[in-house]
Amino acid sequence: MPVLPRILLVEGNLRVNCDRATAHGTLSAGERYAKSLREVCPGVHIDKIFGAEPDCALPAGSDIASYDGVVIGGSGLHAYHDEVNVTRQIDLVREIFKAGTPILGSCWGMQIAVIAAGGIVAQCSKGRELGLARKVELTPEGVGHPLFEGKASVFDTPCIHLDEVVQIPDGATVLASNNHSRVQAIAFASQGTDFWGVQYHPEFDLFHMARLAVMYSDIMIEGDFYRNVEDGKALAADMEALHADPERYDLAWKLGVDSDVLDDGIRTLEIRNWIEKKVIPSMIAHR
């Protein structure tokens, strides 16, 4: 029987925000990532901790070095805020750097890792990027990076963020960009730890995005993404219908969605590549 990796999953939201997602019929950010990890690596062992909470602690008998990889997903917090539920997560990333355990970060996860390594995060100059990040294009370095092996050089992908990386850490490499945010993907090493990160959410499917469209209807209306709550519900219904039947060409055309979003294997390829190209080789080398 093959030995499968042990992954530490850091939930970046407070529990109250996780409960809000559940009340809207979807998974929390951390559980959404856990679902994708299990889909790309069946049988993977996952321990989840709440990085924003005062009781954030590893399971008894574990330390960071006992894990083969760490995943940090999204959060409604802002990485540049000087508050304890933010700073304790940045400090946690610095501890992971010291342990040398590979990290994959999405959105919030990328932002706090960048800050922990000396970079800067700020509010997006172009406002919120929400729904789909359009025309994310790999840089020449991204084309040759294992995170994107098998990925098209230009693609759309689920996203929701108001903040972005405005200054990368020393020695970091930008792997992907689009018209909204220059840093859509990044790679760097810090204290012997390899960090691979994306600004978007390869772990989000259309159903999850539909639930977020309802949950964040106030933000969507304020940002002129749609006019009223009923518009949001209609959008969510279309996304849920297309998720249930990806062959609905009429809805795919209406929403401007292609296989890079509808095909789970394509959408989550970065997660699979991280497991196969970084975590498993590192696990074999250290066991």
Secondary structure, DSSP 8 states (H G I E B T S, - for coil): -----EEEEEE-S-HHHHHHHHHTTS--HHHHHHHHHHHHSTT-EEEEEETTSTT----TT--GGG-SEEEE---SS-TT--SHHHHHHHHHHHHHHHHT--EEEETHHHHHHHHHTT-EEEE-TT--EEEEEEEEEE-HHHHTSGGGTT--SEEEEEEEESEEEEE--TT-EEEEE-SS-S-SEEEEEETTEEEEEESS-TT--HHHHHHHHHHTHHHHHHTTSSSSHHHHHHHHHHHHHHHH-TT-HHHHHHHT--HHHH-HHHHTHHHHHIIIIIIHHHHHHH-
